[in-house]
Amino acid sequence: MVARIWRGYTTPENADAYENFLKTEFLPAVETKKIAGYKRFELLRKNNGDEISFITIMWFESIEHIRSFAGEDYEKAVVHSKAQALLKRYDKTSEHYEIRHQLSY
């Protein structure tokens, strides 16, 4: 399994709107596509005072499956225009990590 990790940052005023966009538009659109190898989506949020940071983690079975989502240049971030309008700044690339060990509780 491979985690696709990406970071974006909003103003406090745009944070709820951005989170809502991810939950009600972006994520449902991804799940509707039924991308082979896509497993799940995780959203993390942190209040840093003058900006709010978000981390998205998308889980895929392999890099090849990530390519089917993001294209041949799979490290390039996929940032919807609506998200760009709400974000103060964001990573231009995503990081990819293979899961090496996992505990279940």
C-alpha positions, 0 to 999 in steps of 0.5 A: 500500500502507498500513501499519497500525502499532500499539504494545503494551507488556508486562512482561518476564514476559508478553512471550513469552506475548504474542508466542506469542499473536500468532503462534499465535492472532491471526495465524492467525485473521486469515489464515483470514479471507482479508481482501481486500487484506490482504498481510502481518504484521510483528512487532517486539520491543524489550527496554526493561528493565522493559517489552517493547515490541511494534510490529505492522505489518499491510500492506493494499492500501488504507484501504478494505481496512483498514476491512474488517478494523477497521471504519468507525472504522478508526483504533481499535485492534483488541485481542483480550481475551487480548492485553489481559490480557497487555499492560501498556498499549497504543495505543488507535489505530493509525497508517496510512502509505502506502508511497511508496518501496521498495527490494528487495535 
